[in-house]
């Protein structure tokens, strides 16, 4: 019984040390979460206006502009946004499960959808998906799934700036312009609240009306700000300065960059929220385990005392 009590006491001490660690991680994650959420929410209006402007420009249907090119899809570049570390609940597993579903249903994600005429461009029979990883977990997934990992960005800070995300966008745009890939999609986690994060897949290239409309729906505008009223005047009727080609070459890549930047910020806010909730649950579970072990220890100690009293009483009776 003494050995059992010693083991229980050692386990209580171990769980208490674990609780201190999870509590500290919870507090750190809460601070990072507030910063990441502020960054994501503060840029949502900009991302919304960006998506609206890109939707207007995509109405040009400029056939000679490379980022509007729509060919039957044979190769897809999937930008997979995950975290570098674990201990964040189901954050990474949800993203990777979603990515695995995409791999199982390549034909669906490879279709080009056009909302205006309801037309679809069917993909090629053989579809290949390569991965551009953001976070070490995405690289691990690509290796397990035996996918071609073209590069991985695992050195981004907790709350990255647009300049730090720009190399990812530049690489994706250049690969699309070179016709290495026929479509570029991003898989990330959209932040809804500290208790809810939804995995999304959005088409970055070619510029898609359908996905831009989804982005506008995902990013509700703030109550104090309203978007300009929709006009029926086609954008072709406007004077474009200095000229249409220059505007497309300069503006569209920057708009795509803003779209991907927002996805990374949303994912960062979701990661820290998931980690904070996971560490909070772990701390509470550790407290419950300590209470249970303490009760078990007290019962064992009480049983040991009772046994000693019985032995003393038995010995006294034997002497009489």
SULVEN-V403636 format. One record per residue. N is the residue number from 1. RES is the residue in one small letter. D_LAST is the distance of its C-alpha to the last C-alpha in Angstrom with 1 decimal. Layout:
BEGIN
[[N:RES:D_LAST] [N:RES:D_LAST]]
END
This chain:
BEGIN
[[1:x:29.1] [2:x:29.8] [3:x:33.0] [4:x:34.0] [5:x:33.5] [6:x:35.6] [7:x:38.3] [8:x:38.5] [9:x:38.7] [10:x:41.5] [11:x:43.3] [12:x:43.2] [13:x:44.7] [14:x:47.4] [15:x:48.3] [16:x:48.6] [17:x:51.0] [18:x:53.0] [19:x:53.2] [20:x:54.7] [21:x:57.3] [22:x:58.2] [23:x:58.4] [24:x:60.8] [25:x:62.9] [26:x:63.1] [27:x:64.4] [28:x:66.9] [29:x:68.1] [30:x:68.5] [31:x:70.8] [32:x:72.8] [33:x:72.9] [34:x:74.6] [35:x:77.1] [36:x:77.8] [37:x:78.2] [38:x:80.6] [39:x:82.7] [40:x:82.8] [41:x:83.6] [42:x:86.1] [43:x:88.2] [44:x:88.1] [45:x:91.3] [46:x:93.1] [47:x:91.9] [48:x:93.1] [49:x:96.5] [50:x:96.7] [51:x:96.1] [52:x:98.7] [53:x:101.3] [54:x:100.6] [55:x:101.0] [56:x:104.4] [57:x:105.5] [58:x:104.3] [59:x:106.8] [60:x:109.6] [61:x:108.8] [62:x:110.5] [63:x:111.1] [64:x:111.7] [65:x:108.5] [66:x:105.9] [67:x:102.8] [68:x:104.1] [69:x:104.7] [70:x:103.5] [71:x:103.6] [72:x:101.8] [73:x:98.3] [74:x:97.5] [75:x:95.2] [76:x:92.7] [77:x:91.1] [78:x:87.7] [79:x:86.4] [80:x:82.7] [81:x:80.9] [82:x:77.2] [83:x:74.8] [84:x:74.0] [85:x:70.2] [86:x:67.6] [87:x:64.7] [88:x:67.1] [89:x:65.9] [90:x:68.4] [91:x:71.4] [92:x:72.5] [93:x:71.4] [94:x:73.5] [95:x:76.6] [96:x:76.2] [97:x:75.7] [98:x:78.9] [99:x:80.7] [100:x:79.6] [101:x:81.1] [102:x:84.3] [103:x:84.3] [104:x:83.9] [105:x:86.7] [106:x:89.3] [107:x:92.2] [108:x:91.3] [109:x:90.8] [110:x:94.0] [111:x:96.2] [112:x:98.6] [113:x:98.6] [114:x:101.5] [115:x:101.0] [116:x:104.6] [117:x:106.0] [118:x:102.9] [119:x:103.7] [120:x:101.4] [121:x:102.0] [122:x:100.1] [123:x:98.3] [124:x:99.1] [125:x:97.4] [126:x:95.5] [127:x:93.6] [128:x:91.8] [129:x:89.3] [130:x:88.7] [131:x:86.1] [132:x:86.5] [133:x:83.0] [134:x:81.9] [135:x:78.3] [136:x:76.4] [137:x:74.9] [138:x:78.4] [139:x:79.1] [140:x:76.0] [141:x:77.0] [142:x:80.5] [143:x:79.3] [144:x:76.8] [145:x:79.6] [146:x:82.0] [147:x:84.5] [148:x:87.0] [149:x:85.6] [150:x:88.7] [151:x:86.9] [152:x:83.7] [153:x:83.4] [154:x:79.9] [155:x:80.6] [156:x:81.4] [157:x:79.7] [158:x:77.4] [159:x:80.3] [160:x:83.5] [161:x:87.0] [162:x:90.0] [163:x:91.3] [164:x:88.1] [165:x:88.4] [166:x:92.1] [167:x:91.9] [168:x:90.1] [169:x:92.9] [170:x:95.6] [171:x:94.3] [172:x:94.1] [173:x:97.6] [174:x:99.2] [175:x:97.7] [176:x:99.0] [177:x:102.5] [178:x:102.6] [179:x:102.0] [180:x:98.9] [181:x:97.2] [182:x:98.6] [183:x:95.8] [184:x:93.2] [185:x:90.1] [186:x:87.2] [187:x:83.7] [188:x:81.5] [189:x:79.0] [190:x:80.5] [191:x:78.4] [192:x:78.0] [193:x:74.9] [194:x:71.7] [195:x:70.2] [196:x:73.2] [197:x:75.4] [198:x:77.9] [199:x:79.2] [200:x:83.0] [201:x:85.8] [202:x:89.1] [203:x:92.4] [204:x:93.7] [205:x:96.8] [206:x:99.3] [207:x:99.3] [208:x:98.3] [209:x:99.1] [210:x:96.2] [211:x:93.5] [212:x:95.1] [213:x:94.8] [214:x:91.1] [215:x:90.6] [216:x:92.3] [217:x:89.9] [218:x:86.8] [219:x:87.9] [220:x:88.2] [221:x:90.3] [222:x:89.0] [223:x:89.9] [224:x:92.1] [225:x:94.2] [226:x:96.5] [227:x:98.4] [228:x:102.2] [229:x:103.6] [230:x:104.4] [231:x:108.1] [232:x:110.2] [233:x:112.5] [234:x:112.0] [235:x:111.1] [236:x:114.3] [237:x:116.3] [238:x:115.0] [239:x:116.5] [240:x:114.1] [241:x:114.5] [242:x:115.1] [243:x:115.2] [244:x:113.0] [245:x:112.2] [246:x:111.0] [247:x:108.8] [248:x:107.2] [249:x:106.7] [250:x:105.2] [251:x:103.3] [252:x:101.8] [253:x:99.7] [254:x:98.4] [255:x:97.5] [256:x:95.6] [257:x:93.9] [258:x:92.8] [259:x:91.5] [260:x:89.4] [261:x:88.2] [262:x:87.0] [263:x:85.1] [264:x:83.3] [265:x:82.4] [266:x:81.1] [267:x:79.0] [268:x:77.6] [269:x:76.6] [270:x:75.0] [271:x:73.1] [272:x:71.5] [273:x:70.8] [274:x:69.0] [275:x:67.0] [276:x:66.0] [277:x:64.8] [278:x:63.0] [279:x:61.2] [280:x:60.3] [281:x:58.8] [282:x:56.9] [283:x:55.6] [284:x:54.4] [285:x:52.9] [286:x:51.0] [287:x:49.7] [288:x:48.5] [289:x:46.8] [290:x:45.1] [291:x:43.7] [292:x:42.5] [293:x:40.9] [294:x:39.3] [295:x:37.8] [296:x:36.5] [297:x:35.1] [298:x:33.3] [299:x:31.9] [300:x:30.7] [301:x:29.1] [302:x:27.4] [303:x:26.0] [304:x:24.8] [305:x:23.0] [306:x:21.4] [307:x:20.3] [308:x:18.8] [309:x:16.9] [310:x:15.6] [311:x:14.5] [312:x:12.7] [313:x:10.9] [314:x:10.2] [315:x:9.0] [316:x:6.6] [317:x:5.3] [318:x:5.4] [319:x:3.8] [320:x:0.0]]
END
